[in-house]
Amino acid sequence: EGNEPGDSAKITYNELLHKVCQFANVLRSQGVKKGDRISIYLPMILELVVAMLACARIGALHSIVFAGFSADSLCERILDCGCSLLIT
């Protein structure tokens, strides 16, 4: 369920697995490997869950940054964790 009333979507476990594997392959094609640090800067949408699970699937560490943070706050978090990729 989304933040707005009536904003919802349904997805099966099989559909979720397909999306997670697909995005994990995208991350691998970008050179992400086990132990890399990734920052995720997304609102509460299905793609946030897919990105988080894809990172976990390939063994990359992920840090979720609340989408309401300013550009300066996001920059500080990226530099502090030394992430190699930002997912927006």
VEXZAKE-97321 format. One record per atom (N, C-alpha, C): residue number from 1; z, y, x; atom name. Coordinates in steps of 0.1 Angstrom, whole numbers, plus 2048, in hexadecimal, padded with zeros to 3 digits. Each point is the difference from the previous one (the first is absolute). Example, Ala and Ser with C-alpha at 12.3 -4.5 7.8 and 13.67 -1.06 7.14 Angstrom:
// residues 2
k, z, y, x, a
1, 84E, 7C7, 884, N
1, 800, 80C, 7F7, CA
1, 800, 80C, 809, C
2, 7F9, 80B, 7FC, N
2, 800, 80B, 809, CA
2, 808, 80B, 7F8, C
***
This chain:
// residues 88
k, z, y, x, a
1, 800, 7F4, 808, N
1, 800, 80C, 7F8, CA
1, 800, 80C, 809, C
2, 7F8, 80A, 7FC, N
2, 7FF, 80D, 807, CA
2, 80B, 809, 7FC, C
3, 800, 80C, 805, N
3, 80A, 80B, 7FD, CA
3, 7FE, 806, 7F2, C
4, 7F3, 800, 7FB, N
4, 7FD, 806, 7F3, CA
4, 802, 7F5, 7F5, C
5, 805, 804, 7F5, N
5, 800, 7F7, 7F5, CA
5, 7F2, 7FA, 7FC, C
6, 7FF, 7F4, 7FE, N
6, 7F4, 7FA, 7FD, CA
6, 7F7, 7FD, 80C, C
7, 804, 804, 80C, N
7, 7F9, 7FD, 80C, CA
7, 804, 7F3, 806, C
8, 7F8, 7F6, 7FD, N
8, 804, 7F2, 806, CA
8, 7F3, 7F8, 803, C
9, 802, 7F6, 807, N
9, 7F5, 7F7, 804, CA
9, 806, 7F2, 801, C
10, 7F8, 7F6, 7FE, N
10, 804, 7F2, 802, CA
10, 7F7, 7FA, 80A, C
11, 806, 7F8, 809, N
11, 7F9, 7F9, 80A, CA
11, 806, 7F2, 802, C
12, 7F8, 7F6, 802, N
12, 805, 7F3, 802, CA
12, 804, 7FE, 80F, C
13, 808, 7F6, 803, N
13, 803, 7FD, 80E, CA
13, 7F4, 7FD, 808, C
14, 7F6, 7F9, 7FA, N
14, 7F4, 7FD, 807, CA
14, 7F8, 80C, 804, C
15, 7FF, 80A, 7F6, N
15, 7F9, 80C, 803, CA
15, 807, 808, 80A, C
16, 80E, 800, 800, N
16, 807, 807, 80A, CA
16, 7FE, 7FA, 80E, C
17, 800, 7F3, 801, N
17, 7FE, 7F9, 80C, CA
17, 7F2, 804, 806, C
18, 7F6, 800, 7F7, N
18, 7F3, 803, 805, CA
18, 7FF, 80F, 805, C
19, 806, 809, 7FA, N
19, 801, 80E, 804, CA
19, 807, 801, 80D, C
20, 80B, 7F9, 802, N
20, 809, 801, 80C, CA
20, 7F8, 7FA, 80C, C
21, 7FA, 7F5, 7FE, N
21, 7F8, 7FA, 80B, CA
21, 7F4, 808, 803, C
22, 7FA, 806, 7F7, N
22, 7F4, 809, 802, CA
22, 805, 80C, 808, C
23, 80B, 806, 7FD, N
23, 805, 80C, 807, CA
23, 805, 7FC, 80E, C
24, 806, 7F4, 801, N
24, 805, 7FC, 80D, CA
24, 7F4, 7FE, 80A, C
25, 7F4, 7FC, 7FA, N
25, 7F4, 7FF, 808, CA
25, 7FB, 80E, 805, C
26, 802, 809, 7F7, N
26, 7FC, 80E, 803, CA
26, 809, 805, 80C, C
27, 80D, 7FE, 7FF, N
27, 809, 804, 80A, CA
27, 7FC, 7F9, 80D, C
28, 7FE, 7F3, 800, N
28, 7FC, 7F9, 80C, CA
28, 7F3, 806, 806, C
29, 7F6, 803, 7F8, N
29, 7F4, 806, 805, CA
29, 802, 80E, 806, C
30, 80B, 806, 7FD, N
30, 804, 80D, 806, CA
30, 808, 7FE, 80C, C
31, 802, 7F4, 804, N
31, 808, 7FD, 80D, CA
31, 80E, 7FE, 7FE, C
32, 805, 800, 7F4, N
32, 80F, 7FE, 7FD, CA
32, 803, 7F1, 803, C
33, 80B, 7FE, 808, N
33, 805, 7F3, 803, CA
33, 80F, 7FF, 7FE, C
34, 805, 7F4, 802, N
34, 80E, 7FD, 7FE, CA
34, 808, 80A, 809, C
35, 80B, 806, 7FA, N
35, 808, 809, 807, CA
35, 7FC, 80E, 800, C
36, 7F4, 803, 7FC, N
36, 7FC, 80E, 7FE, CA
36, 808, 807, 7F5, C
37, 801, 80D, 801, N
37, 808, 808, 7F6, CA
37, 7F6, 808, 7F8, C
38, 801, 7FF, 7F3, N
38, 7F7, 806, 7F6, CA
38, 809, 809, 7F7, C
39, 7FB, 80C, 7FD, N
39, 806, 809, 7F6, CA
39, 7F8, 7FF, 7F3, C
40, 806, 800, 7F5, N
40, 7FA, 7FF, 7F3, CA
40, 804, 80D, 7F8, C
41, 7F6, 808, 7FD, N
41, 803, 80D, 7F9, CA
41, 7F8, 7FF, 7F3, C
42, 806, 7FA, 7F6, N
42, 7FA, 7FE, 7F3, CA
42, 80A, 802, 7F4, C
43, 7FB, 804, 7F5, N
43, 809, 801, 7F4, CA
43, 802, 7F2, 7FB, C
44, 808, 7FE, 7F6, N
44, 804, 7F3, 7FA, CA
44, 7F4, 7FB, 7F8, C
45, 7F6, 7FA, 807, N
45, 7F5, 7FA, 7FA, CA
45, 7FE, 7F2, 806, C
46, 7F8, 7F8, 7FA, N
46, 7FE, 7F2, 804, CA
46, 7FB, 7FF, 80E, C
47, 7F8, 809, 805, N
47, 7FC, 800, 80E, CA
47, 80B, 801, 80A, C
48, 80B, 806, 7FC, N
48, 80C, 801, 809, CA
48, 805, 7F2, 802, C
49, 802, 7F8, 7F6, N
49, 805, 7F2, 801, CA
49, 7F6, 7F8, 808, C
50, 7F3, 801, 7FD, N
50, 7F6, 7F9, 808, CA
50, 801, 803, 80F, C
51, 801, 80D, 803, N
51, 800, 804, 80E, CA
51, 80D, 7FA, 807, C
52, 80B, 801, 7F9, N
52, 80D, 7FB, 805, CA
52, 7FF, 7F1, 803, C
53, 7FB, 7F9, 7F6, N
53, 7FF, 7F1, 802, CA
53, 7F6, 7FC, 80A, C
54, 7F5, 808, 801, N
54, 7F6, 7FD, 80B, CA
54, 806, 802, 80E, C
55, 808, 80A, 801, N
55, 807, 803, 80D, CA
55, 809, 7F4, 803, C
56, 808, 7FC, 7F6, N
56, 809, 7F4, 802, CA
56, 7F8, 7F4, 803, C
57, 7F4, 7FE, 7FA, N
57, 7F8, 7F4, 802, CA
57, 7FC, 7FE, 80E, C
58, 7FC, 80C, 807, N
58, 7FB, 7FF, 80E, CA
58, 80B, 802, 80A, C
59, 80C, 803, 7FB, N
59, 80B, 802, 809, CA
59, 802, 80E, 806, C
60, 7F9, 80A, 7FA, N
60, 802, 80E, 804, CA
60, 80C, 806, 7F9, C
61, 807, 808, 807, N
61, 80C, 807, 7FA, CA
61, 7FB, 80C, 7F8, C
62, 805, 802, 7F4, N
62, 7FC, 80B, 7F8, CA
62, 80C, 809, 7FC, C
63, 7FC, 80D, 7FF, N
63, 80A, 80A, 7FC, CA
63, 7FA, 807, 7F4, C
64, 806, 800, 7F5, N
64, 7FB, 807, 7F4, CA
64, 806, 80E, 7FF, C
65, 7F7, 80A, 800, N
65, 805, 80E, 7FF, CA
65, 7FD, 804, 7F2, C
66, 80A, 806, 7FA, N
66, 7FF, 805, 7F2, CA
66, 7F4, 80A, 7FF, C
67, 7F8, 7FF, 7F7, N
67, 7F4, 808, 7FF, CA
67, 803, 80F, 7FD, C
68, 80C, 803, 7FC, N
68, 803, 80E, 7FE, CA
68, 804, 808, 80C, C
69, 801, 7F9, 80C, N
69, 804, 807, 80C, CA
69, 7F4, 809, 805, C
70, 804, 80B, 806, N
70, 7F6, 809, 806, CA
70, 7F9, 7FB, 80C, C
71, 7F6, 806, 804, N
71, 7F8, 7FC, 80C, CA
71, 809, 800, 80C, C
72, 808, 80A, 801, N
72, 809, 800, 80C, CA
72, 80A, 7F5, 800, C
73, 806, 7FC, 7F5, N
73, 809, 7F5, 7FF, CA
73, 7F9, 7F3, 803, C
74, 7F4, 7FF, 7FB, N
74, 7F8, 7F4, 803, CA
74, 7FD, 7FF, 80F, C
75, 7FC, 80B, 806, N
75, 7FD, 800, 80E, CA
75, 80C, 7FC, 808, C
76, 80C, 805, 7FD, N
76, 80C, 7FC, 807, CA
76, 803, 7F1, 7FF, C
77, 7FE, 7FA, 7F4, N
77, 802, 7F2, 7FF, CA
77, 7F6, 7F8, 807, C
78, 7F4, 804, 801, N
78, 7F5, 7F9, 807, CA
78, 804, 800, 80F, C
79, 803, 80B, 805, N
79, 804, 802, 80E, CA
79, 80C, 7F8, 804, C
80, 80A, 800, 7F7, N
80, 80D, 7F9, 803, CA
80, 7FE, 7F1, 801, C
81, 7F8, 7FB, 7F7, N
81, 7FE, 7F1, 800, CA
81, 7F5, 7FB, 809, C
82, 7F8, 80A, 805, N
82, 7F5, 7FC, 809, CA
82, 7F6, 7F8, 7F9, C
83, 7FC, 803, 7F4, N
83, 7F7, 7F7, 7F9, CA
83, 7F2, 802, 805, C
84, 7F8, 7F5, 7FF, N
84, 7F2, 800, 805, CA
84, 7F6, 803, 7F4, C
85, 805, 7FF, 7F4, N
85, 7F6, 802, 7F5, CA
85, 808, 806, 7F4, C
86, 7F9, 809, 7F8, N
86, 806, 806, 7F4, CA
86, 7F7, 7FC, 7F5, C
87, 806, 7FA, 7F6, N
87, 7F9, 7FC, 7F3, CA
87, 803, 80A, 7F6, C
88, 7F6, 806, 7FB, N
88, 802, 80A, 7F5, CA
88, 7F7, 7FD, 7F4, C
***
